[in-house]
Amino acid sequence: MSKLSLKSGIVKDIIIVVVGIAIIWIGLRVAFGTENPFYVVSSGSMIPNLEIFDVIVVQGHVNFDQLKVGDIIVFNRPNGHDKVIVHRVAEILNKDPLVIRTKGDANPGSIPGTDFPITKDDYIGKVVYVIPQIGYVTRILTPPINYIIIAVIVGIMLVKQFGKPKSSIEKLYDDSSNKTKDSSELTDKPDVKDLSDDHSYLIKEPEEFESKSDDKLGKSHNTEDKDLDKKQD
């Protein structure tokens, strides 16, 4: 039974983690209006404003028609949609429909087929936040490190299962043991004055007894002496 409960507990924890991650991911996609709100900068074309391994947060709710010169945007490379690019809007080429040209801050100029012409179909979203250098984690999470992390998570789950509170039967047994121990301690150590080290009662009581006895004996001797005297008279 314990093995079955252990397995069911691990499966339950895994399901909770998976469901939790799915809910968070779906919530982020809805909040930011894009399929992937997070991207890792992989080139130096936007240095010094964006460094390699910076994580950018993309807001897809910013409409393409609202973009202006100076905005940093994420888009699919117009020539083939084979790469995701993060560059700055450099020029509005056409307003209706909107067509723009971008450029990397570190690049000497715009690259045809990459920086222009950018249309609404290429657009993913506008960069709203930058988390510096957190993208290094993506380099760590490669085999076999990712498997080690999974093993650690499973190990934590196992420890959690073994560290669960004791069953009700074990608690009752422990409570009864504690009560027995407490009663024995009360019996061995009664709540009365300990006279084992106080020997005054051994001295005081005999003295009182002897003095009282001497008084009685003295009185009896005096009475007998008086009776003898009377008889002799």
BAMI-114695 format. One line per field, with one value per residue (C-alpha): x, y, z. Coordinates in steps of 0.5 Angstrom, whole numbers, plus 500, padded with zeros to 3 digits. Each point is the difference from the previous one (the first is absolute). Layout:
N
xx: X/...
yy: Y/...
zz: Z/...
This chain:
233
xx: 500/506/503/493/499/507/499/493/503/506/495/496/506/502/493/499/507/498/493/503/505/495/495/506/502/493/499/506/499/493/502/506/496/505/502/507/500/508/506/507/505/505/504/503/497/496/506/500/493/499/506/500/496/496/492/495/493/496/493/495/495/503/497/505/496/502/508/504/508/504/496/503/496/501/498/501/505/496/504/498/498/505/503/497/504/500/501/498/495/505/495/492/501/492/494/494/502/505/507/506/508/504/507/504/503/507/500/502/494/493/501/495/496/501/499/495/494/497/492/495/501/507/499/500/500/503/505/498/505/507/502/508/504/495/501/506/495/498/508/499/494/503/501/502/499/493/499/504/495/494/503/501/493/498/504/497/493/503/502/494/496/505/499/493/496/500/493/495/502/507/498/495/506/505/494/499/508/501/494/503/507/497/496/506/504/495/500/508/500/494/498/502/506/506/503/505/506/496/502/498/494/504/503/495/494/505/502/493/498/506/498/493/502/505/494/495/506/502/493/498/507/498/493/503/505/494/496/506/501/493/500/506/497
yy: 500/505/499/501/506/503/499/503/506/501/499/506/504/500/501/506/503/499/503/506/501/499/505/505/500/500/506/504/499/503/506/501/499/495/493/501/506/499/500/499/505/496/505/506/505/504/501/504/500/493/495/493/495/506/497/505/500/501/504/497/505/506/500/501/506/503/500/506/501/498/494/493/495/492/498/494/501/502/496/493/501/495/505/504/507/505/507/507/504/505/502/500/498/500/502/497/494/501/498/501/499/498/500/497/506/497/499/505/499/497/493/498/494/501/507/502/499/499/499/498/493/500/503/497/505/506/499/503/497/497/495/501/494/495/496/496/495/498/498/496/496/496/492/497/506/501/492/501/506/495/495/505/502/493/499/506/497/493/504/503/494/497/506/500/500/494/496/500/493/502/507/496/495/506/504/493/500/507/499/494/504/506/496/496/506/503/494/500/507/502/507/500/503/495/498/496/505/504/496/505/495/495/505/504/494/496/506/502/493/500/506/498/494/503/504/495/496/506/501/493/499/507/497/493/504/504/494/496/506/500/493/501/506
zz: 500/502/493/496/504/499/492/500/504/495/494/504/501/493/497/505/497/493/500/504/495/494/504/501/493/497/504/498/493/501/504/495/494/496/500/503/504/502/495/502/496/496/496/502/494/506/504/505/501/500/502/498/504/502/501/497/501/494/500/494/502/497/493/495/497/507/499/499/499/506/502/501/497/499/493/495/495/494/495/502/507/502/506/505/500/506/497/500/496/496/494/498/493/499/504/497/500/505/498/504/500/506/502/505/505/499/492/495/496/499/497/494/501/507/502/495/497/507/499/505/498/503/506/507/505/504/505/507/505/500/505/500/499/502/493/503/503/493/499/507/498/495/500/505/505/498/502/507/502/498/505/505/500/500/506/504/498/503/507/500/500/505/505/500/507/504/499/505/503/501/503/505/502/501/504/504/501/502/505/503/501/503/505/502/501/504/504/501/501/505/501/507/504/499/507/498/501/506/506/505/501/503/505/502/501/505/504/501/502/505/503/501/503/504/503/501/504/504/502/502/504/504/501/502/505/503/501/504/504/502/502/504/504
